[in-house]
Each structure stands twice: as structure tokens, then as C-alpha cells.
Amino acid sequence: MFRRKLSALDYHNPAGFNCRDETEFRNFIVWLEDQKIRHYKIEDRGNLRNIHSDDWPKSFEKYMKDVNCPFKIQERQETVDWLLGLAVRLEYGDNAAKYKDSTPDGAKNAENAAKNAEPLINLDVNNPDFKAGVMALANLLQIQRHDDYLVMLKAIRILVQERLTQDAIAKASQSKEGLPVALEKHILGFDTGDAVINEAAQILRLLHIEELRELQTKINEAIVAVQAIIADPKTDHRLGKVGR
């Protein structure tokens, strides 16, 4: 229940603190006053530090009144939570300069993740050097020119990922082992009257079919690349708008 506040205050046992244990509770109150709240002067903390005294509950009740705690001594959990809140506020006040510019780890991680998710977000697309570099890459990779240099850069990225990665190059370099083809199983559809010419025609037809398949594969890859660009709406980060 109190773990987060206890951890923020560097309490030695935030996970195992038990406010129902009388000895632990009294020691905790002394620690809280000595280290964090410091409402009393050091010389005025004697009664509160005497945790074995039978009068300690009275000393604690007076302490609660002095710090303006709105709860009664019997409401122990509420009292502990309130005192922890007071200690956290005082701790922040003592270290305001330290915490002023601090960023929670979760926020830092979220910010880094956002930057990694969109690496092009901070590019100045109007920079002449940027435009010249994109145009040079587009010419080198034979990518069609586009008025939006950022779109061209994304097209370059897609091409590099699909064609120029180590895995893609290794796959393209692998020799293709053909399978034996039984020509007699492939009907030519016409007869030249010469068996040798018929066989040559069958071979040419099979080669043509293979070329058509490779062409269809390239067309499919081009369609996928275009769809990847079209499906990614143009974002104007300065206006906070998505869409063209």
C-alpha cells in the first residue's frame, strides 16, 4: 500500500513495511521525523524517540496535532499515508532543483521508442544537401523521381531492404539448379512437320514461360513497394496532421 512512497523516500524496507507491528511503526515514525519531515528541532524529539515509553502514544498524538494531521491516532493506515505524502512534498521542496528537469524512465523509453519508430521525423526535407543526396541515390538505384523527396527516400529504403541487404544479395547469388524437363509431356500446339524444329520450338516456349514468370514476380514486387508507400500517409509533424 505504501511501497511507492516509501521507495521514493529511500526507506530501507519499502516492500516489507508493516504499520500494524507496533515496534516497527514507532521506529518508522521516528525515522520519518528525523530524516524527512523534521518538524521538531532535534532537542525536541526526545519523547518521540523514546519508543519504549508507555507515554509514546500521547507523544505521537501531540506530534500529529503539531503537523496538522487530519486523522485520529486509531486510523493508523490513513495516518501513515498522510505522513508519507507530507514527507514526499517536503522532500521535493528540499530537492526541487534536482527533480525539476528530471524525466521518468517510462517517458524516456516512450520518447526513444517513438524516435526509433520514425527515424525520418527529424530530417529537414528542405535542406539542399538532403535533396541532392536523395537525388543522387535515386539516380544510382534507378528510382523514378518524385516531387516529395521524403517519399523518394522511403522508396530507396524499401529497395535497399528488399534488394541490397546481405541476405537478399546472398539469396540472389545462389545458383539455380534446374530440374530435368520431359519435352514429350509439353504439348506444342502445332506441328512444323520437322521433329527437330518441333523440339526447338518446345524449348523456346518453355524458356518464354519462365521469363513471363520472372516478369510477373518483379511486377508483384513493384506493386508491393508502391502499396507500402501509398499506405503510409504523408505526415506533417509541424501541423500535427496526417493525410494529404
N, C-alpha and C positions, 0 to 999 in steps of 0.2 A: 504493500500500500504506500509506503514512504520511500521506496527504493530510489526512485529518480531524484528526489530532493536530497536524500542522504548522499547519493553518489555525487551530485553537484556540489555538495559541501565537503566532499572528501572524507566522509565518515568511514571509520576503519572496517565496519561490518554492515554495509547497506543491505545486503540480502538476508542476513540473519537477525536483524534487529527485532526484538520482541518487547513492545511497550508494556505488555502485561506482566513482565518479570520486574518486580519492584526494584531490585538492586540494579539491574541493567537500566531501568527507566531513570532512576535517580542519577546514576553516573552519566547518562546521556544528557540530562538537563544541565548538569554541571559543565560538561564538555561544550554544550551549545552556548551557554552564557560566557564561559571562559574564552572560547575560540571564535565565536561568530557574532553573537548578539552584543555582548559587553555593555549591558545596560547599567550595571553597577560598577563602581570603582573597585579595584582589586581588594582593597581593605574592607569593602562592604559585602564581600561574597562569602564570608566565613560560615554563616548559618546555612546557606545553600550548599556549601561544600561538605558540611557535616552530615553525610548521607545516612549515618548510623544513628542519628539522634531521633528520639521519639517526637521531637517537635519539627522534624523536617517537613511534614505535610503543611504545617502552618507557615513555615518559611516559603514553601513553594507557592502556597495560595497568595501570600503577600507579593511574591515575585510576579505572579500572573496579573495581579491588580496594577502593579507598577509598570508593566509593559502594555497595559490596556488590553489584555486578552479577553475576548467576549465570552469565553466558555467557563464552565464551572470545573472544579478540580475532579469531580466524578466523571466528567466527559473526557476521558484520557485520550482517546484516538483523535477527537476533534482538536483538543488542546495541542497535541504533538504536531498535527498537520498545520495548525495555525502558526505555531512557533517556528516550524521549518520554513513556512512561507516568509515569515518575518526575517529569518536568518538569511534566506536566499536574497531577499531585497536588499538587506544591509551588505551582504557580500558583493552584490553587483555594484552598489554605491561605492564601496571601497575600491573596486577594481573596474570602474566604468571605462577608463581608457583602454584597459586590456581587452574588454569584451565588446567595445563599441564597433570595431570593424571586423569582428570575427564572423565567420560563416559556418553554419552547421555542416558536418561531414556529409549528411544526406543531400543538402543543397549543392555542395561542391560536386558530389558524384553525379547528381542530376544534370548540373551545368556541363560537366565534362562529357557526359553521355550525349547531350544534345549537340555539342560541338563535333563529337566523333561521328554522330549520325549524319550530319550535313557538313562535310568538310569544305564545301564551296561557299558557305554562308558569309564568310568574311572577305571574299575576293572583291576587288574593285574592278568591275567589268568595264569601266570607262577608261581605265589606265591604258595608254598607248602601248606600253610594253606587254601588258596582258594580251591585248588584241593581236599584236604582232606574233607573240608566241603561239597563240591558238591557231592563227592562220598558217604559220609555218608547220605546225603539227598536222593540221588538216590537209595541207598540200602534200606532205610527206606520206600520209596514210591514205591519200586519195579519197578524202571525205568531202561530200558536197558542201559548198559554202552556205551559211545561214546568216540572216541579219542579226540574230541573237548569238553573241559569242559564247554565252554560258551554255546554250543548247548545243553548240558545236563542241564545247569541251566535254559535255556529258556523252555525246556521241563518240568522241575519242576514247573516253573512259570505257564505254561499252565494248568498243572494238579491241582495245588493249586487253580487257578482261577475257574476251572470248577467243582472241587470236594470238596474243603475244605473251601470255603467261607461260611459265616454264612447263606446266602440264599440257597446255594447248600445243606448244611447239614440239614437245616430246611425242605427243599423240600424232601430230601431223607428219613427223619424221619417220614414223613406223612404216615399214614396207608392207604393202598389202599383198597378201598371198591369195591368188585367185584359185577358185575351185574348178576342176575339170568340167567342161560342158559337153554334153552329148548333143551334137548338132541335129541328129536324126529326130530328137524329141521336139525340136522347134520348127514349126511349120512356116515356110517362107511365104506362102500365099500366092505364089505364081511360079511358073516354070519357064526357064530360059531355053530349055532344050539341051543344055550342057551341064553335066553333073558337077564339073569343076567350078563353073560360073555360079551355079546354084549354091554350092558350099561357100564360095567367097561372099555371095550376097547375104547368106545367113550370118556369116561372121560380121559383116558390116552392119547388119541390122541389130545384132546383139550389142555391138560397140555403141551404136546410136542410142539404144535404150539406156545403157549405162551412163552416157553423157547426159541424157534427159533426167535421170535420177539425181545426178550430182547437181545439175542446174536447179532442180526442184528443192534440193536441200539448201542451196545457197539462197534461193528465194524465201524459203521459210525462215532462215536465219535473219535475213534482211527485214522481214515482216516483224519478227520478234523484237529486233533492235528498234525499229520505228515505233512499235507499240510501247516499248519501255520509255521512249522519250515523250510520246504523246500522253501516256498515262500519268506522267509526272507533271502536275500543273505548275505553271510558272508562278513563282512566289516573289512578291515584292516585300522584302523584310522591313523596309523603311515605313511602308504604309500599313503593314500588318494584314495584307490582303492575299488571298490565294485565288488563282484563276486568271484567265487572260482578259 
